[in-house]
């Protein structure tokens, strides 16, 4: 197995190269192909979440929202805020994944 991959795989765990649980490149946590797959999944999740945020934001700003009970308005506003916070976390994860 490529020694650099093993070093990356074990860096956080503190294991030595000989103790690495990855037996080959396909099992390594830092396999570039797996990392790309992870990035793609997180980016796609962010895109899907943004679509949902956009739809909810349009609803909250629309006429039908005005007729909802105050308790439901509060839940929808809270949901939108949490979705936006979750999106911010995904953006940070995406930025970290591309460093």
Beta strands, then each sheet from edge to edge (+ up, - down):
end
